[in-house]
């Protein structure tokens, strides 16, 4: 009934606006399709170039060109050979190369001629062509090739704060780094945003939730000079801060509650790592300690059981990645897992694509294959898997918990008592049987020949014992890492464990000359030494990378706009001096993220309006000078949480698991049966993340690939997002809850309309909006008269439809 009210003018206007935006997004994408992203270049280097080198270029390279076709450059590849065009970028189904490697029946050519590529290799080639067949241009390689003097490998400087002409407007030292560049271009920053905008921006930014009308009114009434600073402090002290900013970090460390890939089984205890992250952000754990715990928490000293448990849980960082658990080649599986760990470590903590050096020296960054296998030795000396036999099992650490251990001991005593009672009963039955038939040979199990009554009693005792054993209390477990036998790994020629070169003793990459290299012990994996090296104050990348991530999460774009890649293919920082200055202040502040938040948010740069002058837009259309605040759409989780919050139904319970299946049970496999439950009012961070079956609302709102590091979520504008806001059950329920809330809180229609705008948008309704809403409600009620006789239901349906128009509008899901 309510859905029939959707095609009214205000709804059509909203839908049309979204559709128009999506069309502009498509046009923009077409204009830049010839430019390859760092991610596509990395995919080529890591997944495609090794296949071409191993299987193709011997016959289609510099020395041989069978069929007059070469596969050692993009130009030659696209030119084709005797059989015509071989690769059509964006269209694998029309590409002869893809058909050849698929080797399907009826294909005119099958390649390689001896054997067939693996399914994974074929899928990678298909994905590569589908994404445009990225291939680095030779001039890029020649001009930037593996430069050890690249800016990101140099020591962090502590630049002098510049002098600016508009010193009054530059309220903090941070602002001066921004304003000096604006002034050089003859530009000025936009004025400060109004207070309503600021509190809504800051509240969503730090907590992922909307401010309440009461919080807004209190801020508007606060005339103290530090009123906004007090807002920031209050939000940083909120438990919601850790839930929102912990979610950012979970993007970086590819968190998920299932394994993904072939055997999509449940990470039944991964939630403990998620809760550890939330708590670490809320406690403002120093970032260096935060990193050390995740790499080597099991090797750190602990003051008590609680700290030891947290340290063991933290090592889930190494364990929660995707794995091919049914890989028949166990040695390959192990090296694939190690590769995934190295890749995550490099991107998440150093902004480097270390995984590209598995098969060959990195084509762009000064990272050698020797560097790669030296790090591989650290992780091969670490246990994150219990067994590689399919289906392989990951390792889980037993967490210290005296109460749980006591319960288990008590249970074991009960089992022992029950076993003793059963054994005595069996012995008594056997004795009675022997006494009754002294001359007969007894069966192997004499008790089976006893009287029916005796057998029934024995079966009862046996069943009770079996049930008791099954009900044993479980000790708390957490996915994580521990030590194993120390080994040094040889270089794998072209990444193959079947072709081994010389040993690569454990060490850190040699390009890092500004920080002392650690000595790796013979008795331990070296994870602790690696963690300590990464967190040394003089490390050129670790702290720059996290500072840039925080800037990106505040502003929508980083000072380095490729937050996961500070290498040669990454972008140069827009303000390198500011990045280093912030990094120094971060370290001086004890590597406190909350101090960094305050430093950024209390600046005039952060508090700017999002409505710039025409001159600023014309001179700096991409806002690389930061002369205005970016209008930003909320992340998928914040959209869902805001919908629940404005309806007054958000469940603020923290911690715990919402999984509907047991640990290691199948989640969403070939049966396509999904047992995951999403209709809860808990915050979105607690919803299960199933790697090959992400919650549909999240997918449509640009949720990242949970199998890889993502420090820069995409923000698209497509028609399906508008349809979600118009037709999904989630928005329908939220609209009804919001309508029920406002009908219960206010008795006058004008006051109700005003209240709705305060809840949804953080502002009062204008006279025009109030008048339009009253006309809408009257029209909706008249439409409902013939089909809904109940006046109260008619009223609710009309208000629900109006509430949905507010929730579906851009103003609800954007901050400015």
Steps between C-alpha positions, in 0.01 A plus 500: 500500500774741597709416193215612274556854625856511368445653152416846628683811375749528784592134462538533126721802548726306737519199270566717195780680684670173586461373143647818355794474738561144389508608137759765574704237688496275195613779268785587736614139510508477122727800474768340715476132402841509324671595828584198710465515877779390734275208600467378140876537447564299815255232386689472171841477667388250760255278311544548126863576414625179672255291294603667174870459583464135603259374235485741206808708431731210412307465174352851476782724618823661387666180370201318347176634359285204407208606280672841478365579844680648801388516860783701653352849466151646493546653157602168346229315689224728369640496144425129468657246265411255225172415669397864532429704813566293810403728788205740513538708820185487709357204307651163597216320321622653170870442569665214313768476770238417764330244278837340431590454867149380586560214251130434461383244248488643149759773564722556195809551721585356843778652706736415657549214252619264773259486791257763623517795736338464841146625552639782714746608229225499236271699728779754561553545124126547449487758779805679358343533154163595647665784693670639190816288463726728702867496404764750614633726228870461433568869554346477848728211588807678366436830673389371842655156518580390856633831624636462858495880531125512457350741755327233711825318582661812641500594867203699629594866526373757748433799274466853624146634516462745211402864531173605338349837418161411651634407844167577670309243294775241545395400850751215538843409370336235282302772323815685402622207293168506315458877471849569369424290192159660454651848523760406240212434260316817595229303680344523843345221711125488529341652811433284803202268482203587721464325833224262389716383212805463722338284766335275242828468310704426814247258650476287187875531450597369843211270588322410175172614656285814468492756780177516697289819489580549868877484436464752217301743712754477781784582259308790349450644849866461596679831435832400655804533269584132543144376441595298193805356676268377774285330237805326358609384846152368580485306176847353548392379843192328357511119458359565153834652402680166521220327314521745209876548478564134575298425188744714299788285621308180424488614136878524503557155652240324272279386791230241435302236689552238232794364308367570151655351187438126455388375841299786642502389862427707806769691684304424813739685732609790276258726690745506789752678275231746391413575863870540581526766227197690630636495854848605386359810330282587798794461738717707266764230503826655371537408136846345543365265767195432283724387214734291715211310652354412161826370358655343809257522791572140603868591548442808719507499881161520672410638841194279549265255330286774346799661331628163382161419351489831313851448365414153371177627342691784331705256293179426310641767268711224343232229503173649372594525133336291226652160421445220250441231760450221247822562305640152428860623488574563868832673438334742260220567747751588768688743276173653379401568862841650574468715187165632620650587839796682344269685263275612787794601718648707219185684399345544844806620690748630242287586198712270281396223262755249626305210353605606149852371573396136541575404141758761399666814628233767545461676167454842657605509864853422626390170650677187380387141486773436758333757730168321454630153593699642789166616645338172399740326738350696790149383416596144412650483850158604633205268552168634372382162367452178697496278193519543126315177425175579331281636626785691667457643850628830630662532840311634800660611826349385829432811707584507869176491696522353853123479537461309172790273591340427838169414329682264265680330789172454686346353187792263451452377859132432427597308187755296695240419766246399236758281323591330828133430576448352152811285527398364840153420367652314205733305729207410730293382204787293369559344841131413533499346152811293574353381828176398330678315217837390639561233235420710190753706305408867534472731193756772439265744670320287761266782593329465163379155607347620826132520579299761313452704817876508563576594138243783518663635816848484341373675186346773710830558683690495169264754342529726803879486474493584127266794559716625787814483286331698221394771745855582603547875553727651237802708586498837325689490170620770264643485150862601520866415475762319702856378449616197303839363391721776363588463132668708232319505167673465164408730213220341296583543132206678337308446822490121461577281801609235249794710377719611787801728501736609777397558861377844600582536873243699693544876490312817412515658150836666441349817353427620854823671596367760745401249765727245666450148373412238762690177558272200475548232769553134422255395771195705397317589178617861505147646513584695814812647339298584188229667710755701698671608177170614348414707806835671550440879500744548212324256267423700183167337416304352792395827663464695175262232376271505804499880518399510135228243565355712780501806273326300228233372739433856614504673161407225253840519327850464634789740478633202306197402296610139471502412873594136440784581261781741590721341232590610150149442363340688788422868482735759640369679812314822430666657807814300588611749766162480673508119493841495669403773747189306601705181528744672737216638712342152506821349636551783749148436626580140589361356172152587630231489235265708714760776522532487122123530463500811716789653307315453172144576606577817693663651192330758281570266207271233643234751602469661156170518319442265208369786284803657329523800275489456123861612482611224736316233304637626170860513625489176700215277378639189675551688828866401517574825685233425763334837458161357594348206683378213282134403494512133600259210485477284809655153493264205466511424873429860598198512266352192665584616854354845435176344375470305824607794715246754373222248557618454858562128451879476491626232742822631655608164645871452438715195435414140427413289198188496281607194299228246435743214435769336711871554461635340179147419380410576138356846450392546140625222274391322182153448650447880498331477838582803710427467870624849585261724693498874433165607647647617829508849648864467606755737345621400156853421615360194679327355193673191357721559198474200265771539240316366197156618604514851650175643636322641194444849644874527572591379151286766336655773716862422405606261773862401426636163394561326833779290350747785451629809678276799432601836639306702244138388462340590170196725492283439195169648394279248322126452459489185713595708806191714454289188462632368830384814676160476331425130519710316758345346809767673709390848393133401516534388863704808590234726346227331701702524820572867438132568431396321819760694694397845381126426530560402860718802583299783344128569457511788249584427135727803460694402813523141375642616166752717680598211726551271201740746338693536824534123535587429135694811396602673820306815413152648513259482208455812291155653449497368143590148615232507768234609251608237245496230767150594612375482140669162456345360819155619402532350153635171636216471752242556224661232284489256791131562588355240258740224599564552873189547717694528826576869563805433721656271242424754228682766701799275560527399133489862386770604743707193417498598132604853586776375729635287219523802269722666760718192553538441125621853432868580459503727803452201729797297373744783428698725729623838391 
